Amino acid sequence: MKTVFADTSGAEGQGWKSYFPAALVNRGPLIPVLRFSGPIGVVTPLRPGLSLSTSAAAIQKAFSMRGAKAVAIQINSPGGSAVQSMLIHHRIRALAAEKGLKVYVFAEDVAASGGYLLALAGDEIYADPSSIVGSIGVITATFGFPELLAKIGVERRVYTAGPNKDTLDPFLPEKPEDVERIKDIQRDVHAAFIDLVKERRRGKVDFSNEILFSGAFWSGTKARELGLIDGLSDARTKMRELYGDDVRLRLVSAPSSWFRRRRSVFAEGGALDFGFSPGGLAADFISAVEARALWSRFGL
């Protein structure tokens, strides 16, 4: 018995492709896409937030995809934890060097403060003309209620081992030495942020322009003029421009189920908490307020 293979090279022979997944028949260049959205480091049991522990698995998967030509990252974040921003940044740069892949970053509504620090992980950064970009600074916000307890007849008792353990206690009067201590820390964090901008945007930014590091933020259009980004575009448009119309953009997501998120946090060294206490719900409420405050700074 002789086996005959049908000729599928012509237009009439392309019908067989409809029986297979597009990923198997479309062999255009592959670009894994990571998406970082939301405040950074605002993590509670019910709100996993954006941190290294919640994003490490997706980052590793994106850079490990066979045949990937580059990695694209979409960012929509008003910032948050300086430490978590730096940890994610370093993980991306380490894998980019290890795998020899170029990284393209695309800002959406906001890439500001820690969100811009994440964007600096890109070899090239793009944004929409109306995106909010920048806010290269450090902020600490708290409240003060030094007279509230006396007014409602409550006595608060605080015992410390170490004279500075009650620094910035909201129920104690503010002390100048506490404020100066916090400002010292802020200056160190700000200096690290500035150094990273200078390293990653060398030759693209006029670093003598002091307003760059004032905490100000700008539209995508102005950010391009200042050299904070490389151009105005979105992921699909830019990737098609660079890799052709048949480029394949494949979104790589972090674990989505509650249990898998908890397991991911545990695997990265985080605390695993299966409890749903009133304190946990209160923490989630505070987390939501903090997140809302971060977005509202940029009119969102």
Secondary structure, DSSP 8 states (H G I E B T S, - for coil): --------SSGGGGGGGGGS-HHHH--S-EEEEEEEES-BS--BTTB--BSHHHHHHHHHHHHH-TTB-EEEEEEEE--B-HHHHHHHHHHHHHHHHHHT-EEEEEEEEEEETHHHHHHTTSSEEEE-TT-EEE--S--------TTHHHHTT-------SSTTTTTT-TTS---HHHHHHHHHHHHHHHHHHHHHHHHHTTTTS-TT-GGGGTT-EEEHHHHHHHTSSSEE--HHHHHHHHH-TT-EEEEE----SHHHHHHHHHHTT--------HHHHHHHHHHHHHHHHHHHTTT-
